[in-house]
Amino acid sequence: MLRLLAATMLCLAAPATAEVLTIEGSEPATANVNDLFRVAVERFEGRDGAVLAQALEAELGAAQFGGQPYYRIVALESGAPVDALITGTVRSRTEETPVTEKRKRCVEQDPGNKKKCLKEKEVDIRCYSRVATVATTVRLVAIADGAVRYSRPLHARDDITYCPDRSASRTVDQFVAETLKTQVRVIRGDLAPRDYALDIRVDENRKGLAKAAAETFKDAIRQTKSDQDGACATWTALTRDAEPTAALAFNLGLCSERQGDFDAALDWYGEAQRQGSRSDAIPDALARIERHRRALADWQARQRLGRRE
């Protein structure tokens, strides 16, 4: 999941100054949770377990799809019916080990210039290596049959050496707090779909277009900064009189994806490849569409199951 998140947020996002089209979509939950509507988060074991459990409860309670809540969060003490229970442990640990580092020290200064050193010597200074770890385990159990639907271990490590002349870049408490926030986001991404809005860079290559069409194509690229739908309309109009080039087909694929017409998007991306495009952006787009379609299908299945209750 972390790799997927990184690919989505880093590889697909374009620089803010580039000409882009904004694509909105959803990443599906990775766990099998379509039939689980009422969820309770039990306190996690460990000193920091309550903090993680409360944050996870808030994240899942705020999860939505299409503007509708994804879960109903239930307090265990209420006695209300529950479809699933989330439990786990959080173990944080810190170890310090003495280490030695070398430093240069001035042992003879210039009598005429106190800022100038005539002779240096290497000396040992006592430092400490601090290793902090946070190990979290989480699992989701379906109450109806007791099946473990989701289980995941998460581990983070912070290794810092600090000395009398160099302090630690962050405290253990800061590391633990940042780690718990990250782990909560990861777990939430596994258990509920996540909406995104990505700025995807358009293809600006005008090769293969006649002069007039190339100028229109260029105008549409500039237009993306102020009117993305208008740019898409301009590129669509070009196909009436010109054979789509790889760049034009790719941009029209983005336009179709942006409008939610995934069949047309797949056709345009395929056309871009047939026209010779080797851009990594096309496989990325195909995978993105597949995941978004899966998220939509999961939601539709969830809605059908919900109506039966």
Phi, psi and omega in degrees: 000318179300318179297320179297315178301318181297317181296320181294312188279331185258311187288324185272334182286135181261160177301149185298335183274351183279161175281122189224163166242140182269123181249125177252142181193194182218144170264133181285157170295145181270339180273159179276090187231012186302330184259011181250115186248319182256116187236139175242136177255112178279154178299131178282146177289154179107158184303322182260009183296321182295323180296313180295317182298317180294319179293320179294319177301317179294318181295314180291326177294331180270351183296134180224162170220125182059032179081003180249144180300141180271322180235155165254117182276126184246136174279127183303321184291348181286337183078005179289155180301143181228135177272329184209151179237132179252125180225173177169191179222153173228118179241118176249144185212145178227134176231138176241134180231129177296135175224163180241135174237157180266142173223152175267132179236142178281126179249353177210114180264157175287119181303330182272348182212101185294344179274353182254133180255130180270333183211132179244158179217141177279132178231158177268140173234148181274124178235180178225137172263120181251121178246117177246137179229150173229116179246118182240137171237142181219145175213151178242126182245128175282124185293326186302317183233002179075009183287139174278106183277336186207134177210135181205132171266142178229136184220137177224148183223138179232114184244111184229136172252127179232149187226173177302330180258008180209115182275166177292143183289336175204155181279166176298319180299321178295316178300314181297316181298315179295320180295317180298320178298317180296316182295322177298318179297320179296312181297317178299321178294332177284328190259351181209150178294158183229125176281151177216160171224117184243139173266109183257129183291134178280162177271122185262005183288120181261007182300134178096352178262145174296163187304312183294317179295324180295322179292320177296318178301315180296319178299321180294325177299314178297326183294336181301336182289337184235335185210086184294320178296322177296321177298318179296321178296322179295315179295322178297319180297328180298330184288349179288331184239354184225144174291129182299132172274175179300317182292316180296318180296319179297314181296323177289332172296316176299318180299315181294319178297319179299325182273357179083011177266084189287328177297315178295321179300315179297321178297316181292319178295322176296321178296319178300320178291321178296331178277003173107003180292134176244019184295135175293344181294336181286308174304323177300317181293319180298318178293322180297316179296318180299317180293320180294320178297322178294321178297319179295317180295320178298318181294318179297319177296321180296319179297318179296316179295322180296324181290339180281342183285000000 
